[in-house]
Amino acid sequence: MLEGNPELKAAFKKVVMVRESVNIDYILTYKLDSLGLVKLVGNDVVPRCELYRQYFYERL
C-alpha cells in the first residue's frame, strides 16, 4: 500500500524517522491509522509499536 502511494509513504517515513510524535495531514493520518501503522497522540501520530519503527526505518 505504501509503495503504491508516494505521499502516504513519505508521511509514514516522516513518522518513523523521529522519536517524538509528528503532526501530519489529517487525511494521511486517517489512512495510516486505518492501515494500523500509527496511533494517535492528541493531534499527532507515532508508530503503532516500536517494532514498526525499527522495521520501516531500515526499509524506507
C-alpha distance matrix in Angstrom:
0.0 3.8 5.6 5.4 6.6 9.5 11.0 8.6 8.5 12.2 12.8 11.5 13.5 16.4 16.2 16.4 19.0 21.7 23.5 24.2 22.3 20.7 20.9 18.0 17.7 17.9 15.1 12.6 14.4 14.0 10.3 10.0 12.9 11.6 8.8 12.0 11.3 14.3 17.7 20.0 23.2 25.2 23.4 21.4 18.6 18.5 16.2 16.6 18.6 20.2 18.6 15.1 16.9 18.5 15.7 13.3 16.5 17.3 14.1 13.1
3.8 0.0 3.8 5.4 5.3 6.7 8.4 6.0 4.8 8.6 9.7 8.4 9.9 12.9 13.3 13.4 15.6 18.4 20.7 21.5 19.8 18.0 18.5 15.6 15.8 16.7 14.5 11.3 13.2 13.9 10.4 9.4 12.8 12.6 9.9 12.4 10.6 13.2 16.8 18.9 21.8 23.8 21.8 19.5 16.7 16.5 14.4 15.6 17.5 18.5 17.2 13.5 14.6 16.3 13.8 10.8 13.5 14.6 11.4 9.7
5.6 3.8 0.0 3.8 5.5 6.4 9.5 8.5 6.6 9.9 12.1 11.2 11.6 14.9 15.9 15.7 17.3 20.5 23.0 24.2 22.9 20.9 21.4 18.5 18.5 19.8 17.4 14.4 16.7 17.4 13.9 13.1 16.6 16.2 13.4 16.0 14.2 16.8 20.5 22.6 25.4 27.4 25.3 22.9 20.2 19.8 17.6 19.0 20.5 21.1 19.4 16.0 16.8 17.9 15.1 12.2 14.6 14.8 11.2 9.7
5.4 5.4 3.8 0.0 3.8 6.4 9.2 8.7 8.4 11.4 13.2 13.1 14.2 17.0 18.0 18.4 20.1 23.1 25.7 26.4 24.6 22.3 22.3 18.9 18.2 19.3 16.3 13.9 16.7 16.8 13.2 13.5 16.9 15.9 13.7 16.9 15.7 18.2 21.7 23.5 26.4 28.0 25.7 23.8 21.4 21.6 19.7 20.9 22.8 23.9 22.4 18.8 19.9 21.3 18.5 15.6 18.1 18.5 15.0 13.3
6.6 5.3 5.5 3.8 0.0 3.8 5.6 5.4 6.2 8.7 10.1 10.8 12.2 14.4 15.6 16.7 18.3 21.0 23.6 23.9 22.0 19.4 18.9 15.4 14.6 15.8 13.0 10.6 13.7 14.2 10.9 11.4 15.0 14.5 12.9 16.0 14.6 16.4 19.7 21.0 23.8 25.1 22.5 20.7 18.7 19.4 18.1 19.6 21.9 23.0 22.1 18.3 18.9 20.9 18.7 15.4 17.5 18.6 15.4 13.0
9.5 6.7 6.4 6.4 3.8 0.0 3.8 5.5 4.9 6.0 8.6 9.9 10.3 12.2 14.3 15.3 16.1 18.9 22.0 22.5 20.9 18.1 17.8 14.5 14.1 16.2 14.1 11.3 14.4 15.8 12.9 12.8 16.6 16.9 15.2 17.8 15.6 17.0 20.4 21.5 23.8 25.1 22.4 20.3 18.5 19.0 18.0 20.1 22.1 22.7 22.1 18.4 18.2 20.0 18.2 14.6 15.9 17.0 14.1 11.1
11.0 8.4 9.5 9.2 5.6 3.8 0.0 3.8 5.4 5.2 6.3 8.7 9.8 10.7 12.7 14.6 15.5 17.7 20.7 20.6 18.6 15.4 14.6 11.1 10.4 12.7 10.8 8.2 11.5 13.2 11.0 11.2 14.8 15.5 14.6 17.0 14.9 15.5 18.5 19.0 21.2 22.1 19.1 17.3 16.0 17.2 16.8 19.1 21.5 22.3 22.3 18.5 18.1 20.5 19.2 15.5 16.6 18.5 16.0 12.7
8.6 6.0 8.5 8.7 5.4 5.5 3.8 0.0 3.8 5.5 5.1 6.2 8.5 9.9 10.8 12.5 14.3 16.4 19.0 18.9 16.7 14.0 13.6 10.3 10.0 11.5 9.5 6.2 9.0 10.5 7.9 7.6 11.3 12.1 10.9 13.2 11.2 12.1 15.2 16.1 18.7 20.0 17.4 15.4 13.5 14.5 13.7 15.6 18.2 19.4 19.2 15.4 15.5 18.1 16.7 13.2 14.8 17.0 14.6 11.7
8.5 4.8 6.6 8.4 6.2 4.9 5.4 3.8 0.0 3.8 5.5 5.2 6.1 8.6 9.9 10.6 12.1 14.9 17.6 18.3 16.8 14.5 14.9 12.1 12.8 14.6 13.2 9.6 11.6 13.5 10.9 9.4 13.1 14.1 12.1 13.9 11.2 12.6 16.1 17.6 19.9 21.7 19.4 16.8 14.5 14.5 13.2 15.4 17.3 17.8 17.3 13.6 13.4 15.4 13.9 10.2 11.7 13.5 11.0 7.9
12.2 8.6 9.9 11.4 8.7 6.0 5.2 5.5 3.8 0.0 3.8 5.5 5.0 6.2 8.8 10.1 10.5 13.0 16.3 16.7 15.4 12.6 13.1 10.4 11.5 14.2 13.4 9.9 12.0 14.6 12.7 11.3 14.8 16.5 15.0 16.4 13.4 13.8 16.9 17.8 19.5 21.0 18.4 15.7 14.0 14.3 13.8 16.7 18.5 18.6 18.7 15.2 14.0 16.2 15.4 11.6 11.9 14.0 12.2 8.6
12.8 9.7 12.1 13.2 10.1 8.6 6.3 5.1 5.5 3.8 0.0 3.8 5.4 5.1 6.5 9.0 10.2 11.8 14.6 14.3 12.4 9.5 9.6 6.9 8.4 10.8 10.6 7.1 8.5 11.5 10.4 8.7 11.9 14.0 13.2 14.2 11.3 10.9 13.7 14.2 15.9 17.2 14.6 12.0 10.4 11.3 11.4 14.3 16.5 17.1 17.8 14.2 13.1 16.0 15.7 12.1 12.6 15.4 14.1 10.8
11.5 8.4 11.2 13.1 10.8 9.9 8.7 6.2 5.2 5.5 3.8 0.0 3.8 5.3 4.9 6.3 8.6 10.6 12.9 13.3 11.7 9.8 11.0 9.1 11.1 12.7 12.4 8.7 9.0 11.7 10.2 7.4 10.5 12.7 11.1 11.6 8.2 8.4 11.7 13.1 15.1 17.2 15.3 12.3 9.6 9.3 8.4 11.2 13.1 13.7 14.1 10.5 9.6 12.6 12.1 8.7 9.7 12.7 11.4 8.7
13.5 9.9 11.6 14.2 12.2 10.3 9.8 8.5 6.1 5.0 5.4 3.8 0.0 3.8 5.4 5.3 6.0 9.0 12.0 13.2 12.6 10.8 12.6 11.1 13.5 15.7 15.7 11.9 12.5 15.4 13.9 11.2 14.1 16.4 14.5 14.8 11.2 11.4 14.6 16.0 17.3 19.6 17.7 14.4 12.0 11.0 10.1 13.4 14.4 13.9 14.2 11.0 9.2 11.4 11.2 7.6 7.3 10.1 9.3 6.2
16.4 12.9 14.9 17.0 14.4 12.2 10.7 9.9 8.6 6.2 5.1 5.3 3.8 0.0 3.8 5.7 5.4 7.0 10.3 10.7 10.0 7.6 9.5 8.6 11.6 14.2 15.0 11.6 11.7 15.2 14.6 12.0 14.5 17.4 16.2 16.2 12.6 11.7 14.2 14.7 15.4 17.3 15.3 11.9 10.3 9.9 10.3 14.0 15.2 14.7 15.9 13.0 10.7 13.2 13.9 10.7 9.6 12.9 12.8 9.7
16.2 13.3 15.9 18.0 15.6 14.3 12.7 10.8 9.9 8.8 6.5 4.9 5.4 3.8 0.0 3.8 5.7 6.2 8.2 8.4 7.3 6.0 8.6 8.5 11.8 13.4 14.5 11.2 10.2 13.6 13.3 10.2 12.0 15.2 14.1 13.4 9.9 8.4 10.7 11.5 12.2 14.6 13.2 9.6 7.2 6.2 6.7 10.4 11.7 11.6 13.3 10.5 8.3 11.5 12.6 9.9 9.4 13.1 13.3 10.9
16.4 13.4 15.7 18.4 16.7 15.3 14.6 12.5 10.6 10.1 9.0 6.3 5.3 5.7 3.8 0.0 3.8 5.6 7.4 9.2 9.4 9.2 12.3 12.3 15.4 17.0 17.7 14.2 13.3 16.3 15.5 12.0 13.8 16.7 14.9 13.8 10.1 9.5 12.1 13.8 14.5 17.4 16.5 12.8 10.0 7.5 6.5 10.1 10.3 9.2 10.4 7.9 5.0 7.9 9.2 6.9 5.9 9.7 10.5 8.9
19.0 15.6 17.3 20.1 18.3 16.1 15.5 14.3 12.1 10.5 10.2 8.6 6.0 5.4 5.7 3.8 0.0 3.8 7.0 9.2 10.4 9.9 13.0 13.3 16.7 18.8 19.8 16.4 15.8 19.1 18.5 15.2 17.2 20.2 18.5 17.6 13.8 13.1 15.4 16.6 16.7 19.2 18.1 14.4 12.3 10.3 10.0 13.7 13.5 11.8 13.0 11.2 7.8 9.4 11.2 8.9 6.3 9.7 11.1 9.2
21.7 18.4 20.5 23.1 21.0 18.9 17.7 16.4 14.9 13.0 11.8 10.6 9.0 7.0 6.2 5.6 3.8 0.0 3.8 5.7 7.7 8.0 11.5 12.9 16.6 18.5 20.2 17.1 15.9 19.4 19.5 16.3 17.6 21.0 19.8 18.4 14.9 13.2 14.6 15.2 14.5 17.0 16.2 12.5 11.0 9.0 10.0 13.6 13.4 11.7 14.0 12.7 9.1 11.1 13.7 11.9 9.5 13.0 14.7 12.9
23.5 20.7 23.0 25.7 23.6 22.0 20.7 19.0 17.6 16.3 14.6 12.9 12.0 10.3 8.2 7.4 7.0 3.8 0.0 3.8 6.9 8.9 12.7 14.7 18.5 19.8 21.8 19.0 17.1 20.3 20.7 17.4 17.9 21.4 20.4 18.4 15.2 13.2 13.8 14.4 13.1 15.9 16.0 12.4 10.9 8.3 9.5 12.6 11.8 9.9 12.9 12.4 9.0 11.0 14.2 13.3 11.2 14.6 16.8 15.6
24.2 21.5 24.2 26.4 23.9 22.5 20.6 18.9 18.3 16.7 14.3 13.3 13.2 10.7 8.4 9.2 9.2 5.7 3.8 0.0 3.8 6.5 10.0 12.7 16.5 17.6 20.1 17.7 15.4 18.7 19.8 16.7 16.9 20.6 20.3 18.3 15.4 12.6 12.4 12.1 10.2 12.6 12.7 9.3 8.8 7.2 9.8 12.7 12.8 12.0 15.3 14.4 11.5 14.2 17.0 15.7 14.1 17.7 19.4 17.8
22.3 19.8 22.9 24.6 22.0 20.9 18.6 16.7 16.8 15.4 12.4 11.7 12.6 10.0 7.3 9.4 10.4 7.7 6.9 3.8 0.0 3.8 6.9 9.7 13.3 14.0 16.6 14.5 12.0 15.2 16.6 13.9 13.8 17.6 17.8 16.0 13.4 10.2 9.7 8.7 7.1 9.3 9.1 5.6 5.3 5.0 8.6 11.2 12.5 12.7 15.8 14.3 12.1 15.4 17.6 15.9 15.1 18.8 19.9 18.0
20.7 18.0 20.9 22.3 19.4 18.1 15.4 14.0 14.5 12.6 9.5 9.8 10.8 7.6 6.0 9.2 9.9 8.0 8.9 6.5 3.8 0.0 3.8 6.3 10.0 11.5 14.0 11.9 10.0 13.6 14.9 12.6 13.3 16.9 17.1 16.1 13.5 10.5 10.8 9.6 9.0 10.2 8.6 5.1 5.4 6.6 9.7 12.8 14.6 14.9 17.5 15.2 13.1 16.5 18.1 15.8 15.0 18.7 19.2 16.7
20.9 18.5 21.4 22.3 18.9 17.8 14.6 13.6 14.9 13.1 9.6 11.0 12.6 9.5 8.6 12.3 13.0 11.5 12.7 10.0 6.9 3.8 0.0 3.8 7.0 8.5 11.5 10.2 8.5 12.0 13.9 12.5 13.1 16.5 17.4 16.9 14.8 11.8 11.8 9.8 9.5 9.5 6.6 4.4 6.4 9.2 12.2 14.8 17.3 18.1 20.6 18.0 16.2 19.7 21.0 18.3 17.9 21.6 21.6 18.7
18.0 15.6 18.5 18.9 15.4 14.5 11.1 10.3 12.1 10.4 6.9 9.1 11.1 8.6 8.5 12.3 13.3 12.9 14.7 12.7 9.7 6.3 3.8 0.0 3.8 6.3 8.5 6.8 6.4 9.9 11.2 10.4 11.8 14.7 15.5 15.8 13.7 11.5 12.4 10.9 11.9 11.9 8.7 7.0 7.7 10.5 12.6 15.2 17.9 19.0 20.8 17.7 16.4 19.9 20.5 17.4 17.5 20.9 20.3 17.2
17.7 15.8 18.5 18.2 14.6 14.1 10.4 10.0 12.8 11.5 8.4 11.1 13.5 11.6 11.8 15.4 16.7 16.6 18.5 16.5 13.3 10.0 7.0 3.8 0.0 3.8 5.6 5.4 6.1 8.7 10.1 10.6 12.1 14.2 15.5 16.6 15.1 13.3 14.1 12.6 14.0 13.5 9.9 9.5 10.4 13.5 15.3 17.3 20.5 22.0 23.5 20.2 19.3 22.8 22.9 19.7 20.3 23.5 22.3 19.1
17.9 16.7 19.8 19.3 15.8 16.2 12.7 11.5 14.6 14.2 10.8 12.7 15.7 14.2 13.4 17.0 18.8 18.5 19.8 17.6 14.0 11.5 8.5 6.3 3.8 0.0 3.8 5.4 4.8 6.1 8.6 9.8 10.2 12.1 14.2 15.1 14.5 12.5 12.7 10.8 12.8 11.9 8.6 9.2 10.1 13.6 15.4 16.6 20.1 22.2 23.7 20.5 20.2 23.9 23.9 21.0 22.0 25.3 24.0 21.2
15.1 14.5 17.4 16.3 13.0 14.1 10.8 9.5 13.2 13.4 10.6 12.4 15.7 15.0 14.5 17.7 19.8 20.2 21.8 20.1 16.6 14.0 11.5 8.5 5.6 3.8 0.0 3.8 5.3 5.1 6.3 8.7 9.8 10.5 12.5 14.4 14.1 13.0 14.0 13.0 15.6 15.1 12.1 12.4 12.3 15.3 16.3 17.2 20.8 23.0 24.0 20.5 20.7 24.2 23.6 20.6 22.1 25.0 23.3 20.5
12.6 11.3 14.4 13.9 10.6 11.3 8.2 6.2 9.6 9.9 7.1 8.7 11.9 11.6 11.2 14.2 16.4 17.1 19.0 17.7 14.5 11.9 10.2 6.8 5.4 5.4 3.8 0.0 3.8 5.4 5.1 6.1 8.4 9.7 10.6 12.4 11.3 10.5 12.3 12.1 14.7 15.1 12.3 11.4 10.4 12.8 13.4 14.8 18.1 20.0 20.8 17.2 17.3 20.6 20.0 16.9 18.3 21.2 19.5 16.7
14.4 13.2 16.7 16.7 13.7 14.4 11.5 9.0 11.6 12.0 8.5 9.0 12.5 11.7 10.2 13.3 15.8 15.9 17.1 15.4 12.0 10.0 8.5 6.4 6.1 4.8 5.3 3.8 0.0 3.8 5.5 5.3 6.0 8.4 9.9 10.6 9.7 7.9 8.9 8.3 11.1 11.6 9.2 8.3 7.2 10.0 11.1 12.1 15.7 17.9 19.1 15.8 15.9 19.6 19.4 16.7 18.1 21.3 20.1 17.6
14.0 13.9 17.4 16.8 14.2 15.8 13.2 10.5 13.5 14.6 11.5 11.7 15.4 15.2 13.6 16.3 19.1 19.4 20.3 18.7 15.2 13.6 12.0 9.9 8.7 6.1 5.1 5.4 3.8 0.0 3.8 5.6 5.1 6.0 8.6 9.8 10.3 9.2 9.8 9.5 12.8 13.2 11.2 11.2 10.1 12.7 13.2 13.2 17.0 19.7 20.6 17.3 18.2 21.7 21.1 18.7 20.7 23.6 22.1 19.9
10.3 10.4 13.9 13.2 10.9 12.9 11.0 7.9 10.9 12.7 10.4 10.2 13.9 14.6 13.3 15.5 18.5 19.5 20.7 19.8 16.6 14.9 13.9 11.2 10.1 8.6 6.3 5.1 5.5 3.8 0.0 3.8 5.4 5.0 6.3 8.8 9.0 9.4 11.2 12.0 15.4 16.3 14.4 13.6 11.7 13.5 13.1 13.2 16.8 19.3 19.5 16.0 17.2 20.4 19.2 16.7 19.0 21.6 19.6 17.5
10.0 9.4 13.1 13.5 11.4 12.8 11.2 7.6 9.4 11.3 8.7 7.4 11.2 12.0 10.2 12.0 15.2 16.3 17.4 16.7 13.9 12.6 12.5 10.4 10.6 9.8 8.7 6.1 5.3 5.6 3.8 0.0 3.8 5.4 5.1 6.4 5.5 5.9 8.6 10.1 13.5 15.2 13.6 11.9 9.3 10.3 9.4 9.8 13.2 15.5 15.8 12.3 13.4 16.7 15.7 13.3 15.6 18.3 16.7 14.9
12.9 12.8 16.6 16.9 15.0 16.6 14.8 11.3 13.1 14.8 11.9 10.5 14.1 14.5 12.0 13.8 17.2 17.6 17.9 16.9 13.8 13.3 13.1 11.8 12.1 10.2 9.8 8.4 6.0 5.1 5.4 3.8 0.0 3.8 5.3 5.0 5.8 5.1 6.2 7.8 11.5 13.2 12.3 11.3 8.7 9.9 9.4 8.6 12.3 15.3 16.0 13.0 14.4 17.9 17.3 15.5 17.7 20.6 19.4 17.9
11.6 12.6 16.2 15.9 14.5 16.9 15.5 12.1 14.1 16.5 14.0 12.7 16.4 17.4 15.2 16.7 20.2 21.0 21.4 20.6 17.6 16.9 16.5 14.7 14.2 12.1 10.5 9.7 8.4 6.0 5.0 5.4 3.8 0.0 3.8 5.4 7.7 8.5 9.6 11.2 15.0 16.4 15.5 14.9 12.5 13.6 12.5 11.2 14.8 18.0 18.0 15.0 17.0 20.1 18.9 17.2 19.9 22.4 20.7 19.4
8.8 9.9 13.4 13.7 12.9 15.2 14.6 10.9 12.1 15.0 13.2 11.1 14.5 16.2 14.1 14.9 18.5 19.8 20.4 20.3 17.8 17.1 17.4 15.5 15.5 14.2 12.5 10.6 9.9 8.6 6.3 5.1 5.3 3.8 0.0 3.8 5.5 8.0 10.3 12.8 16.4 18.4 17.6 16.2 13.2 13.3 11.3 10.2 13.2 16.0 15.4 12.2 14.6 17.4 15.7 14.1 17.2 19.3 17.4 16.5
12.0 12.4 16.0 16.9 16.0 17.8 17.0 13.2 13.9 16.4 14.2 11.6 14.8 16.2 13.4 13.8 17.6 18.4 18.4 18.3 16.0 16.1 16.9 15.8 16.6 15.1 14.4 12.4 10.6 9.8 8.8 6.4 5.0 5.4 3.8 0.0 3.8 5.8 7.6 10.8 14.2 16.7 16.5 14.9 11.6 11.2 8.9 6.9 9.9 13.1 12.8 10.2 12.7 15.6 14.5 13.5 16.4 18.8 17.6 17.1
11.3 10.6 14.2 15.7 14.6 15.6 14.9 11.2 11.2 13.4 11.3 8.2 11.2 12.6 9.9 10.1 13.8 14.9 15.2 15.4 13.4 13.5 14.8 13.7 15.1 14.5 14.1 11.3 9.7 10.3 9.0 5.5 5.8 7.7 5.5 3.8 0.0 3.8 7.1 10.4 13.3 16.1 15.7 13.3 9.7 8.6 5.9 5.3 8.2 10.7 10.6 7.4 9.4 12.4 11.5 10.1 12.8 15.4 14.4 13.7
14.3 13.2 16.8 18.2 16.4 17.0 15.5 12.1 12.6 13.8 10.9 8.4 11.4 11.7 8.4 9.5 13.1 13.2 13.2 12.6 10.2 10.5 11.8 11.5 13.3 12.5 13.0 10.5 7.9 9.2 9.4 5.9 5.1 8.5 8.0 5.8 3.8 0.0 3.8 6.7 9.5 12.4 12.1 9.7 6.1 5.5 4.3 4.3 7.8 10.5 11.7 8.9 9.7 13.4 13.5 12.0 13.8 16.9 16.5 15.3
17.7 16.8 20.5 21.7 19.7 20.4 18.5 15.2 16.1 16.9 13.7 11.7 14.6 14.2 10.7 12.1 15.4 14.6 13.8 12.4 9.7 10.8 11.8 12.4 14.1 12.7 14.0 12.3 8.9 9.8 11.2 8.6 6.2 9.6 10.3 7.6 7.1 3.8 0.0 3.8 6.6 9.6 10.3 8.5 5.6 5.7 6.2 5.1 8.6 11.5 13.5 11.5 12.1 15.7 16.4 15.3 16.8 20.1 20.0 18.9
20.0 18.9 22.6 23.5 21.0 21.5 19.0 16.1 17.6 17.8 14.2 13.1 16.0 14.7 11.5 13.8 16.6 15.2 14.4 12.1 8.7 9.6 9.8 10.9 12.6 10.8 13.0 12.1 8.3 9.5 12.0 10.1 7.8 11.2 12.8 10.8 10.4 6.7 3.8 0.0 3.8 5.9 6.7 5.9 4.6 6.7 8.9 8.7 11.8 14.4 16.8 14.8 14.8 18.6 19.5 18.1 19.1 22.6 22.6 21.0
23.2 21.8 25.4 26.4 23.8 23.8 21.2 18.7 19.9 19.5 15.9 15.1 17.3 15.4 12.2 14.5 16.7 14.5 13.1 10.2 7.1 9.0 9.5 11.9 14.0 12.8 15.6 14.7 11.1 12.8 15.4 13.5 11.5 15.0 16.4 14.2 13.3 9.5 6.6 3.8 0.0 3.8 6.0 5.1 5.5 7.1 10.3 10.6 12.9 14.9 17.9 16.4 15.7 19.3 21.0 19.7 20.0 23.7 24.2 22.6
25.2 23.8 27.4 28.0 25.1 25.1 22.1 20.0 21.7 21.0 17.2 17.2 19.6 17.3 14.6 17.4 19.2 17.0 15.9 12.6 9.3 10.2 9.5 11.9 13.5 11.9 15.1 15.1 11.6 13.2 16.3 15.2 13.2 16.4 18.4 16.7 16.1 12.4 9.6 5.9 3.8 0.0 3.8 5.5 7.8 10.4 13.7 14.1 16.7 18.6 21.6 19.9 19.2 22.8 24.4 22.8 23.1 26.8 27.2 25.2
23.4 21.8 25.3 25.7 22.5 22.4 19.1 17.4 19.4 18.4 14.6 15.3 17.7 15.3 13.2 16.5 18.1 16.2 16.0 12.7 9.1 8.6 6.6 8.7 9.9 8.6 12.1 12.3 9.2 11.2 14.4 13.6 12.3 15.5 17.6 16.5 15.7 12.1 10.3 6.7 6.0 3.8 0.0 3.8 7.0 10.5 13.7 14.8 17.7 19.5 22.2 20.0 19.1 22.9 24.1 22.1 22.3 26.0 26.0 23.6
21.4 19.5 22.9 23.8 20.7 20.3 17.3 15.4 16.8 15.7 12.0 12.3 14.4 11.9 9.6 12.8 14.4 12.5 12.4 9.3 5.6 5.1 4.4 7.0 9.5 9.2 12.4 11.4 8.3 11.2 13.6 11.9 11.3 14.9 16.2 14.9 13.3 9.7 8.5 5.9 5.1 5.5 3.8 0.0 3.8 7.1 10.5 12.3 14.9 16.3 19.0 16.8 15.6 19.3 20.7 18.6 18.6 22.4 22.6 20.3
18.6 16.7 20.2 21.4 18.7 18.5 16.0 13.5 14.5 14.0 10.4 9.6 12.0 10.3 7.2 10.0 12.3 11.0 10.9 8.8 5.3 5.4 6.4 7.7 10.4 10.1 12.3 10.4 7.2 10.1 11.7 9.3 8.7 12.5 13.2 11.6 9.7 6.1 5.6 4.6 5.5 7.8 7.0 3.8 0.0 3.8 6.9 8.7 11.4 13.0 15.5 13.1 12.2 16.0 17.2 15.2 15.6 19.3 19.4 17.5
18.5 16.5 19.8 21.6 19.4 19.0 17.2 14.5 14.5 14.3 11.3 9.3 11.0 9.9 6.2 7.5 10.3 9.0 8.3 7.2 5.0 6.6 9.2 10.5 13.5 13.6 15.3 12.8 10.0 12.7 13.5 10.3 9.9 13.6 13.3 11.2 8.6 5.5 5.7 6.7 7.1 10.4 10.5 7.1 3.8 0.0 3.8 6.3 8.1 9.3 12.0 10.0 8.8 12.5 14.1 12.7 12.9 16.6 17.2 15.8
16.2 14.4 17.6 19.7 18.1 18.0 16.8 13.7 13.2 13.8 11.4 8.4 10.1 10.3 6.7 6.5 10.0 10.0 9.5 9.8 8.6 9.7 12.2 12.6 15.3 15.4 16.3 13.4 11.1 13.2 13.1 9.4 9.4 12.5 11.3 8.9 5.9 4.3 6.2 8.9 10.3 13.7 13.7 10.5 6.9 3.8 0.0 3.8 5.4 6.8 8.7 6.3 6.0 9.7 10.8 9.7 10.7 14.1 14.5 13.6
16.6 15.6 19.0 20.9 19.6 20.1 19.1 15.6 15.4 16.7 14.3 11.2 13.4 14.0 10.4 10.1 13.7 13.6 12.6 12.7 11.2 12.8 14.8 15.2 17.3 16.6 17.2 14.8 12.1 13.2 13.2 9.8 8.6 11.2 10.2 6.9 5.3 4.3 5.1 8.7 10.6 14.1 14.8 12.3 8.7 6.3 3.8 0.0 3.8 7.2 8.5 6.8 8.2 11.4 12.0 11.7 13.4 16.3 16.5 16.2
18.6 17.5 20.5 22.8 21.9 22.1 21.5 18.2 17.3 18.5 16.5 13.1 14.4 15.2 11.7 10.3 13.5 13.4 11.8 12.8 12.5 14.6 17.3 17.9 20.5 20.1 20.8 18.1 15.7 17.0 16.8 13.2 12.3 14.8 13.2 9.9 8.2 7.8 8.6 11.8 12.9 16.7 17.7 14.9 11.4 8.1 5.4 3.8 0.0 3.8 5.4 5.5 6.8 9.1 10.3 11.1 12.4 15.0 15.9 16.3
20.2 18.5 21.1 23.9 23.0 22.7 22.3 19.4 17.8 18.6 17.1 13.7 13.9 14.7 11.6 9.2 11.8 11.7 9.9 12.0 12.7 14.9 18.1 19.0 22.0 22.2 23.0 20.0 17.9 19.7 19.3 15.5 15.3 18.0 16.0 13.1 10.7 10.5 11.5 14.4 14.9 18.6 19.5 16.3 13.0 9.3 6.8 7.2 3.8 0.0 3.8 5.4 5.0 6.3 8.6 10.0 10.4 12.7 14.5 15.2
18.6 17.2 19.4 22.4 22.1 22.1 22.3 19.2 17.3 18.7 17.8 14.1 14.2 15.9 13.3 10.4 13.0 14.0 12.9 15.3 15.8 17.5 20.6 20.8 23.5 23.7 24.0 20.8 19.1 20.6 19.5 15.8 16.0 18.0 15.4 12.8 10.6 11.7 13.5 16.8 17.9 21.6 22.2 19.0 15.5 12.0 8.7 8.5 5.4 3.8 0.0 3.8 5.4 5.2 6.0 8.5 9.7 11.2 12.5 14.0
15.1 13.5 16.0 18.8 18.3 18.4 18.5 15.4 13.6 15.2 14.2 10.5 11.0 13.0 10.5 7.9 11.2 12.7 12.4 14.4 14.3 15.2 18.0 17.7 20.2 20.5 20.5 17.2 15.8 17.3 16.0 12.3 13.0 15.0 12.2 10.2 7.4 8.9 11.5 14.8 16.4 19.9 20.0 16.8 13.1 10.0 6.3 6.8 5.5 5.4 3.8 0.0 3.8 5.5 5.1 5.9 8.0 10.1 10.5 11.3
16.9 14.6 16.8 19.9 18.9 18.2 18.1 15.5 13.4 14.0 13.1 9.6 9.2 10.7 8.3 5.0 7.8 9.1 9.0 11.5 12.1 13.1 16.2 16.4 19.3 20.2 20.7 17.3 15.9 18.2 17.2 13.4 14.4 17.0 14.6 12.7 9.4 9.7 12.1 14.8 15.7 19.2 19.1 15.6 12.2 8.8 6.0 8.2 6.8 5.0 5.4 3.8 0.0 3.8 5.6 5.5 5.7 8.6 10.0 10.3
18.5 16.3 17.9 21.3 20.9 20.0 20.5 18.1 15.4 16.2 16.0 12.6 11.4 13.2 11.5 7.9 9.4 11.1 11.0 14.2 15.4 16.5 19.7 19.9 22.8 23.9 24.2 20.6 19.6 21.7 20.4 16.7 17.9 20.1 17.4 15.6 12.4 13.4 15.7 18.6 19.3 22.8 22.9 19.3 16.0 12.5 9.7 11.4 9.1 6.3 5.2 5.5 3.8 0.0 3.8 5.7 5.2 6.6 8.9 10.4
15.7 13.8 15.1 18.5 18.7 18.2 19.2 16.7 13.9 15.4 15.7 12.1 11.2 13.9 12.6 9.2 11.2 13.7 14.2 17.0 17.6 18.1 21.0 20.5 22.9 23.9 23.6 20.0 19.4 21.1 19.2 15.7 17.3 18.9 15.7 14.5 11.5 13.5 16.4 19.5 21.0 24.4 24.1 20.7 17.2 14.1 10.8 12.0 10.3 8.6 6.0 5.1 5.6 3.8 0.0 3.8 5.6 5.7 6.6 8.8
13.3 10.8 12.2 15.6 15.4 14.6 15.5 13.2 10.2 11.6 12.1 8.7 7.6 10.7 9.9 6.9 8.9 11.9 13.3 15.7 15.9 15.8 18.3 17.4 19.7 21.0 20.6 16.9 16.7 18.7 16.7 13.3 15.5 17.2 14.1 13.5 10.1 12.0 15.3 18.1 19.7 22.8 22.1 18.6 15.2 12.7 9.7 11.7 11.1 10.0 8.5 5.9 5.5 5.7 3.8 0.0 3.8 5.3 4.9 5.6
16.5 13.5 14.6 18.1 17.5 15.9 16.6 14.8 11.7 11.9 12.6 9.7 7.3 9.6 9.4 5.9 6.3 9.5 11.2 14.1 15.1 15.0 17.9 17.5 20.3 22.0 22.1 18.3 18.1 20.7 19.0 15.6 17.7 19.9 17.2 16.4 12.8 13.8 16.8 19.1 20.0 23.1 22.3 18.6 15.6 12.9 10.7 13.4 12.4 10.4 9.7 8.0 5.7 5.2 5.6 3.8 0.0 3.8 5.6 5.8
17.3 14.6 14.8 18.5 18.6 17.0 18.5 17.0 13.5 14.0 15.4 12.7 10.1 12.9 13.1 9.7 9.7 13.0 14.6 17.7 18.8 18.7 21.6 20.9 23.5 25.3 25.0 21.2 21.3 23.6 21.6 18.3 20.6 22.4 19.3 18.8 15.4 16.9 20.1 22.6 23.7 26.8 26.0 22.4 19.3 16.6 14.1 16.3 15.0 12.7 11.2 10.1 8.6 6.6 5.7 5.3 3.8 0.0 3.8 6.0
14.1 11.4 11.2 15.0 15.4 14.1 16.0 14.6 11.0 12.2 14.1 11.4 9.3 12.8 13.3 10.5 11.1 14.7 16.8 19.4 19.9 19.2 21.6 20.3 22.3 24.0 23.3 19.5 20.1 22.1 19.6 16.7 19.4 20.7 17.4 17.6 14.4 16.5 20.0 22.6 24.2 27.2 26.0 22.6 19.4 17.2 14.5 16.5 15.9 14.5 12.5 10.5 10.0 8.9 6.6 4.9 5.6 3.8 0.0 3.8
13.1 9.7 9.7 13.3 13.0 11.1 12.7 11.7 7.9 8.6 10.8 8.7 6.2 9.7 10.9 8.9 9.2 12.9 15.6 17.8 18.0 16.7 18.7 17.2 19.1 21.2 20.5 16.7 17.6 19.9 17.5 14.9 17.9 19.4 16.5 17.1 13.7 15.3 18.9 21.0 22.6 25.2 23.6 20.3 17.5 15.8 13.6 16.2 16.3 15.2 14.0 11.3 10.3 10.4 8.8 5.6 5.8 6.0 3.8 0.0
